[in-house]
Amino acid sequence: MNPGDFRHRIAIQANTPTKDPNGGEVDSWATSSTFWASVQTLTGKKLEIARQIDAEATVEVRMRYCGSSGSGQVTVLNQLLSGTRVFEPILIVNENERNIYLRILCKEKRGALEDE
């Protein structure tokens, strides 16, 4: 992969529930780390393959491997933020188990930032 392909700044966010004034829990997302990544909308054959995993998968994010622990770890419990776009990871693949690149199939959350 060409390093120039990593032109999108991605923030990895973790859910940190907080209490509202009435004592209920409100979802709040806090950025744990940021990385350069490649964000591609899936089309054609790649889209059909992704939809075999999850019908709502629409985006593929590729980034450098960020370790198996620590603040850079990506899980399906996180969300990825790229500008005003919010992505929910569905599947995270360590390509060829070589700890070089991660391929993350995501679905885009619509209107997520307008709600906050």
mmCIF file of the C-alpha atoms, coordinates in Angstrom:
data_MODEL
# 
_entry.id   MODEL 
# 
loop_
_atom_site.group_PDB 
_atom_site.id 
_atom_site.type_symbol 
_atom_site.label_atom_id 
_atom_site.label_alt_id 
_atom_site.label_comp_id 
_atom_site.label_asym_id 
_atom_site.label_entity_id 
_atom_site.label_seq_id 
_atom_site.pdbx_PDB_ins_code 
_atom_site.Cartn_x 
_atom_site.Cartn_y 
_atom_site.Cartn_z 
_atom_site.occupancy 
_atom_site.B_iso_or_equiv 
_atom_site.pdbx_formal_charge 
_atom_site.auth_seq_id 
_atom_site.auth_comp_id 
_atom_site.auth_asym_id 
_atom_site.auth_atom_id 
_atom_site.pdbx_PDB_model_num 
ATOM 1   C CA . MET A 1 1   ? 0.000   0.000   0.000  1.00 0.00 ? 1   MET A CA 1 
ATOM 2   C CA . ASN A 1 2   ? 1.247   3.446   -0.916 1.00 0.00 ? 2   ASN A CA 1 
ATOM 3   C CA . PRO A 1 3   ? 1.802   5.701   2.140  1.00 0.00 ? 3   PRO A CA 1 
ATOM 4   C CA . GLY A 1 4   ? 0.151   8.538   0.190  1.00 0.00 ? 4   GLY A CA 1 
ATOM 5   C CA . ASP A 1 5   ? -3.140  6.618   0.378  1.00 0.00 ? 5   ASP A CA 1 
ATOM 6   C CA . PHE A 1 6   ? -3.334  7.408   4.103  1.00 0.00 ? 6   PHE A CA 1 
ATOM 7   C CA . ARG A 1 7   ? -4.720  10.923  3.649  1.00 0.00 ? 7   ARG A CA 1 
ATOM 8   C CA . HIS A 1 8   ? -7.708  10.862  6.002  1.00 0.00 ? 8   HIS A CA 1 
ATOM 9   C CA . ARG A 1 9   ? -7.327  11.731  9.676  1.00 0.00 ? 9   ARG A CA 1 
ATOM 10  C CA . ILE A 1 10  ? -9.297  9.216   11.755 1.00 0.00 ? 10  ILE A CA 1 
ATOM 11  C CA . ALA A 1 11  ? -10.149 9.612   15.426 1.00 0.00 ? 11  ALA A CA 1 
ATOM 12  C CA . ILE A 1 12  ? -10.808 6.410   17.372 1.00 0.00 ? 12  ILE A CA 1 
ATOM 13  C CA . GLN A 1 13  ? -13.522 7.119   19.903 1.00 0.00 ? 13  GLN A CA 1 
ATOM 14  C CA . ALA A 1 14  ? -14.649 5.070   22.896 1.00 0.00 ? 14  ALA A CA 1 
ATOM 15  C CA . ASN A 1 15  ? -18.076 5.246   24.485 1.00 0.00 ? 15  ASN A CA 1 
ATOM 16  C CA . THR A 1 16  ? -17.914 6.835   27.931 1.00 0.00 ? 16  THR A CA 1 
ATOM 17  C CA . PRO A 1 17  ? -21.448 6.992   29.370 1.00 0.00 ? 17  PRO A CA 1 
ATOM 18  C CA . THR A 1 18  ? -22.124 10.037  31.538 1.00 0.00 ? 18  THR A CA 1 
ATOM 19  C CA . LYS A 1 19  ? -24.990 10.937  33.865 1.00 0.00 ? 19  LYS A CA 1 
ATOM 20  C CA . ASP A 1 20  ? -27.576 13.481  32.774 1.00 0.00 ? 20  ASP A CA 1 
ATOM 21  C CA . PRO A 1 21  ? -29.200 15.894  35.273 1.00 0.00 ? 21  PRO A CA 1 
ATOM 22  C CA . ASN A 1 22  ? -32.052 13.404  35.842 1.00 0.00 ? 22  ASN A CA 1 
ATOM 23  C CA . GLY A 1 23  ? -29.680 10.562  36.770 1.00 0.00 ? 23  GLY A CA 1 
ATOM 24  C CA . GLY A 1 24  ? -29.974 8.655   33.493 1.00 0.00 ? 24  GLY A CA 1 
ATOM 25  C CA . GLU A 1 25  ? -27.040 7.605   31.336 1.00 0.00 ? 25  GLU A CA 1 
ATOM 26  C CA . VAL A 1 26  ? -26.181 9.456   28.153 1.00 0.00 ? 26  VAL A CA 1 
ATOM 27  C CA . ASP A 1 27  ? -23.788 8.067   25.544 1.00 0.00 ? 27  ASP A CA 1 
ATOM 28  C CA . SER A 1 28  ? -20.754 10.282  25.178 1.00 0.00 ? 28  SER A CA 1 
ATOM 29  C CA . TRP A 1 29  ? -17.841 9.575   22.835 1.00 0.00 ? 29  TRP A CA 1 
ATOM 30  C CA . ALA A 1 30  ? -14.261 10.466  23.792 1.00 0.00 ? 30  ALA A CA 1 
ATOM 31  C CA . THR A 1 31  ? -11.319 10.364  21.386 1.00 0.00 ? 31  THR A CA 1 
ATOM 32  C CA . SER A 1 32  ? -8.645  7.920   22.544 1.00 0.00 ? 32  SER A CA 1 
ATOM 33  C CA . SER A 1 33  ? -6.226  8.355   19.621 1.00 0.00 ? 33  SER A CA 1 
ATOM 34  C CA . THR A 1 34  ? -5.926  9.595   16.040 1.00 0.00 ? 34  THR A CA 1 
ATOM 35  C CA . PHE A 1 35  ? -4.333  7.987   12.984 1.00 0.00 ? 35  PHE A CA 1 
ATOM 36  C CA . TRP A 1 36  ? -3.848  8.566   9.286  1.00 0.00 ? 36  TRP A CA 1 
ATOM 37  C CA . ALA A 1 37  ? -5.948  6.154   7.260  1.00 0.00 ? 37  ALA A CA 1 
ATOM 38  C CA . SER A 1 38  ? -7.489  5.421   3.884  1.00 0.00 ? 38  SER A CA 1 
ATOM 39  C CA . VAL A 1 39  ? -11.282 5.712   3.718  1.00 0.00 ? 39  VAL A CA 1 
ATOM 40  C CA . GLN A 1 40  ? -12.974 4.170   0.679  1.00 0.00 ? 40  GLN A CA 1 
ATOM 41  C CA . THR A 1 41  ? -16.651 3.837   -0.124 1.00 0.00 ? 41  THR A CA 1 
ATOM 42  C CA . LEU A 1 42  ? -17.280 0.253   -1.175 1.00 0.00 ? 42  LEU A CA 1 
ATOM 43  C CA . THR A 1 43  ? -18.565 -0.321  -4.687 1.00 0.00 ? 43  THR A CA 1 
ATOM 44  C CA . GLY A 1 44  ? -18.997 -3.213  -7.086 1.00 0.00 ? 44  GLY A CA 1 
ATOM 45  C CA . LYS A 1 45  ? -17.481 -6.554  -6.136 1.00 0.00 ? 45  LYS A CA 1 
ATOM 46  C CA . LYS A 1 46  ? -15.985 -5.268  -2.860 1.00 0.00 ? 46  LYS A CA 1 
ATOM 47  C CA . LEU A 1 47  ? -19.431 -4.075  -1.780 1.00 0.00 ? 47  LEU A CA 1 
ATOM 48  C CA . GLU A 1 48  ? -21.003 -7.462  -2.542 1.00 0.00 ? 48  GLU A CA 1 
ATOM 49  C CA . ILE A 1 49  ? -18.295 -9.269  -0.555 1.00 0.00 ? 49  ILE A CA 1 
ATOM 50  C CA . ALA A 1 50  ? -18.738 -6.860  2.381  1.00 0.00 ? 50  ALA A CA 1 
ATOM 51  C CA . ARG A 1 51  ? -22.503 -7.361  2.310  1.00 0.00 ? 51  ARG A CA 1 
ATOM 52  C CA . GLN A 1 52  ? -22.003 -11.092 2.769  1.00 0.00 ? 52  GLN A CA 1 
ATOM 53  C CA . ILE A 1 53  ? -20.551 -10.175 6.174  1.00 0.00 ? 53  ILE A CA 1 
ATOM 54  C CA . ASP A 1 54  ? -23.059 -7.434  7.033  1.00 0.00 ? 54  ASP A CA 1 
ATOM 55  C CA . ALA A 1 55  ? -25.810 -5.988  4.848  1.00 0.00 ? 55  ALA A CA 1 
ATOM 56  C CA . GLU A 1 56  ? -25.081 -2.440  6.027  1.00 0.00 ? 56  GLU A CA 1 
ATOM 57  C CA . ALA A 1 57  ? -21.318 -2.381  5.376  1.00 0.00 ? 57  ALA A CA 1 
ATOM 58  C CA . THR A 1 58  ? -20.586 0.564   3.087  1.00 0.00 ? 58  THR A CA 1 
ATOM 59  C CA . VAL A 1 59  ? -17.082 1.816   3.919  1.00 0.00 ? 59  VAL A CA 1 
ATOM 60  C CA . GLU A 1 60  ? -13.620 0.293   4.216  1.00 0.00 ? 60  GLU A CA 1 
ATOM 61  C CA . VAL A 1 61  ? -11.042 2.002   6.423  1.00 0.00 ? 61  VAL A CA 1 
ATOM 62  C CA . ARG A 1 62  ? -7.414  0.891   6.104  1.00 0.00 ? 62  ARG A CA 1 
ATOM 63  C CA . MET A 1 63  ? -4.815  1.993   8.591  1.00 0.00 ? 63  MET A CA 1 
ATOM 64  C CA . ARG A 1 64  ? -1.489  0.906   9.962  1.00 0.00 ? 64  ARG A CA 1 
ATOM 65  C CA . TYR A 1 65  ? -1.584  -1.708  12.703 1.00 0.00 ? 65  TYR A CA 1 
ATOM 66  C CA . CYS A 1 66  ? -1.800  0.044   16.054 1.00 0.00 ? 66  CYS A CA 1 
ATOM 67  C CA . GLY A 1 67  ? -0.940  -2.721  18.496 1.00 0.00 ? 67  GLY A CA 1 
ATOM 68  C CA . SER A 1 68  ? -2.932  -5.314  20.364 1.00 0.00 ? 68  SER A CA 1 
ATOM 69  C CA . SER A 1 69  ? -3.248  -3.155  23.469 1.00 0.00 ? 69  SER A CA 1 
ATOM 70  C CA . GLY A 1 70  ? -3.136  0.457   24.517 1.00 0.00 ? 70  GLY A CA 1 
ATOM 71  C CA . SER A 1 71  ? -5.011  3.553   23.407 1.00 0.00 ? 71  SER A CA 1 
ATOM 72  C CA . GLY A 1 72  ? -4.679  2.785   19.694 1.00 0.00 ? 72  GLY A CA 1 
ATOM 73  C CA . GLN A 1 73  ? -6.565  -0.493  19.750 1.00 0.00 ? 73  GLN A CA 1 
ATOM 74  C CA . VAL A 1 74  ? -9.682  -0.548  17.554 1.00 0.00 ? 74  VAL A CA 1 
ATOM 75  C CA . THR A 1 75  ? -12.639 -2.766  18.462 1.00 0.00 ? 75  THR A CA 1 
ATOM 76  C CA . VAL A 1 76  ? -16.217 -3.058  17.239 1.00 0.00 ? 76  VAL A CA 1 
ATOM 77  C CA . LEU A 1 77  ? -17.220 -1.154  20.395 1.00 0.00 ? 77  LEU A CA 1 
ATOM 78  C CA . ASN A 1 78  ? -15.456 1.986   19.133 1.00 0.00 ? 78  ASN A CA 1 
ATOM 79  C CA . GLN A 1 79  ? -16.539 4.463   16.525 1.00 0.00 ? 79  GLN A CA 1 
ATOM 80  C CA . LEU A 1 80  ? -14.311 6.155   13.959 1.00 0.00 ? 80  LEU A CA 1 
ATOM 81  C CA . LEU A 1 81  ? -14.610 9.844   13.207 1.00 0.00 ? 81  LEU A CA 1 
ATOM 82  C CA . SER A 1 82  ? -13.361 11.389  9.961  1.00 0.00 ? 82  SER A CA 1 
ATOM 83  C CA . GLY A 1 83  ? -14.272 15.063  9.757  1.00 0.00 ? 83  GLY A CA 1 
ATOM 84  C CA . THR A 1 84  ? -18.067 15.096  10.084 1.00 0.00 ? 84  THR A CA 1 
ATOM 85  C CA . ARG A 1 85  ? -18.463 11.433  9.115  1.00 0.00 ? 85  ARG A CA 1 
ATOM 86  C CA . VAL A 1 86  ? -18.945 8.784   11.800 1.00 0.00 ? 86  VAL A CA 1 
ATOM 87  C CA . PHE A 1 87  ? -18.270 5.096   11.128 1.00 0.00 ? 87  PHE A CA 1 
ATOM 88  C CA . GLU A 1 88  ? -19.285 2.071   13.171 1.00 0.00 ? 88  GLU A CA 1 
ATOM 89  C CA . PRO A 1 89  ? -16.799 -0.818  12.798 1.00 0.00 ? 89  PRO A CA 1 
ATOM 90  C CA . ILE A 1 90  ? -18.363 -4.153  11.860 1.00 0.00 ? 90  ILE A CA 1 
ATOM 91  C CA . LEU A 1 91  ? -15.298 -6.285  11.152 1.00 0.00 ? 91  LEU A CA 1 
ATOM 92  C CA . ILE A 1 92  ? -11.618 -5.649  11.874 1.00 0.00 ? 92  ILE A CA 1 
ATOM 93  C CA . VAL A 1 93  ? -9.055  -7.703  9.962  1.00 0.00 ? 93  VAL A CA 1 
ATOM 94  C CA . ASN A 1 94  ? -5.323  -7.800  10.696 1.00 0.00 ? 94  ASN A CA 1 
ATOM 95  C CA . GLU A 1 95  ? -4.221  -8.354  7.090  1.00 0.00 ? 95  GLU A CA 1 
ATOM 96  C CA . ASN A 1 96  ? -2.356  -11.652 6.732  1.00 0.00 ? 96  ASN A CA 1 
ATOM 97  C CA . GLU A 1 97  ? -1.816  -11.617 10.540 1.00 0.00 ? 97  GLU A CA 1 
ATOM 98  C CA . ARG A 1 98  ? 1.389   -9.654  9.924  1.00 0.00 ? 98  ARG A CA 1 
ATOM 99  C CA . ASN A 1 99  ? 0.633   -6.705  12.244 1.00 0.00 ? 99  ASN A CA 1 
ATOM 100 C CA . ILE A 1 100 ? 1.205   -4.190  9.442  1.00 0.00 ? 100 ILE A CA 1 
ATOM 101 C CA . TYR A 1 101 ? -2.260  -3.043  8.275  1.00 0.00 ? 101 TYR A CA 1 
ATOM 102 C CA . LEU A 1 102 ? -5.798  -3.194  9.602  1.00 0.00 ? 102 LEU A CA 1 
ATOM 103 C CA . ARG A 1 103 ? -8.757  -3.392  7.255  1.00 0.00 ? 103 ARG A CA 1 
ATOM 104 C CA . ILE A 1 104 ? -11.955 -2.243  8.953  1.00 0.00 ? 104 ILE A CA 1 
ATOM 105 C CA . LEU A 1 105 ? -15.373 -2.748  7.369  1.00 0.00 ? 105 LEU A CA 1 
ATOM 106 C CA . CYS A 1 106 ? -17.775 -0.117  8.658  1.00 0.00 ? 106 CYS A CA 1 
ATOM 107 C CA . LYS A 1 107 ? -21.240 1.241   8.274  1.00 0.00 ? 107 LYS A CA 1 
ATOM 108 C CA . GLU A 1 108 ? -21.670 4.984   8.239  1.00 0.00 ? 108 GLU A CA 1 
ATOM 109 C CA . LYS A 1 109 ? -23.871 6.485   10.919 1.00 0.00 ? 109 LYS A CA 1 
ATOM 110 C CA . ARG A 1 110 ? -26.211 9.028   9.375  1.00 0.00 ? 110 ARG A CA 1 
ATOM 111 C CA . GLY A 1 111 ? -26.829 12.277  11.203 1.00 0.00 ? 111 GLY A CA 1 
ATOM 112 C CA . ALA A 1 112 ? -24.739 11.212  14.203 1.00 0.00 ? 112 ALA A CA 1 
ATOM 113 C CA . LEU A 1 113 ? -23.005 14.556  14.736 1.00 0.00 ? 113 LEU A CA 1 
ATOM 114 C CA . GLU A 1 114 ? -26.205 16.586  14.334 1.00 0.00 ? 114 GLU A CA 1 
ATOM 115 C CA . ASP A 1 115 ? -27.699 14.706  17.315 1.00 0.00 ? 115 ASP A CA 1 
ATOM 116 C CA . GLU A 1 116 ? -24.907 15.790  19.692 1.00 0.00 ? 116 GLU A CA 1 
# 
